[in-house]
């Protein structure tokens, strides 16, 4: 009986040992993937900072101005004028007063149970 228990314990110890070694190698693989991803992220962040610096240089007015002057005739571009944005005088004015008679007729028709939209559709012959 004791011999059987010892054999069972040895087999279970060997199985657990194999599981622990498998877990160890799995964790080492995950750690190496994490290290590779961290280095890749750091590399991309370096490239991004370089691209941001290039963008800052390319967007400087001193760099853009000669390009604009060179292509001004072909693109027919010029400085922005205030007239391009419109004026307040071009906005429509509000109506002086609402049509009270029309509103009263609408509300009384609704109170009587008449559907104004349905009445309009019947007058137009749409239904």
Buried (B, 14 or more C-beta within 10 A) or exposed (E): EEEEEEEEEEEEEEEEEEEEEEEEEEEEEEEEEEEEEEEEEEEEEEEEEEEEEEEEEEEEEEEEEEEEEEEEEEEEEEEEEEEEEEEEEEEEEEEEEEEEEEEEEEEEEEEEEEEEEEEEEEEEEEE
